[in-house]
């Protein structure tokens, strides 16, 4: 009939992993003209695993932070998931991804922790 069926519970394409990722916008500290020391992400996600990366050049290049192991439900407020980094830059964006056959992730939210640094001259 020419009808295409989409199965929402399938996470591979003919046994080939679907490269799933989500990129954030660029984040700046309180003063967009100052450097910031980016230290930590608190991640609220569920699924299997998610690879966390960052970019300080608007998404041109990506630097791997870690792979976070998830659970079938979102983490409790008393037991959050973390990814740690130590990067000094004016701006930063994050990528959450997974391209493992049979795995999924759902990202609900994330919180960035940083220390404001000196203004750029």
C-alpha positions, 0 to 999 in steps of 0.5 A, a space after each residue: 500500500 506504500 505505507 511506511 510504518 515507524 516503530 517507536 520502540 526500535 533503536 537500531 536500523 537492520 541491526 545497525 546502531 542509530 547515531 543518536 545525539 543532542 547538542 546544546 546551545 553555547 553557554 556563557 558564565 554570568 559575564 559573557 566577556 569573562 572566562 569561566 572554569 567549567 567543572 561539572 554536569 549534573 545529568 538527569 537522564 534514563 536509558 542505557 548509556 550516554 557519551 558526554 562531550 563538550 565544545 568550546 569552538 561552537 561545535 566544530 570540534 568535540 572533546 569526550 568527557 565520559 560515558 555515563 551509565 543510566 538506569 531505566 528510570 530517571 535518577 532520584 534527587 538524592 542520587 544524581 548522575 555527574 560528568 566532571 570536566 576542568 575546562 577554562 573558556 569563554 563559552 561551552 556547549 555539550 553533546 549527549 550521544 549514543 550509537 550502540 546497537 540496542 541502546 537508548 537514552 532520554 535526556 530530561 535536563 542537565 545543570 552546569 556548575 562553573 566558577 566565573 573567572 577574569 574578564 577577557 581583555 
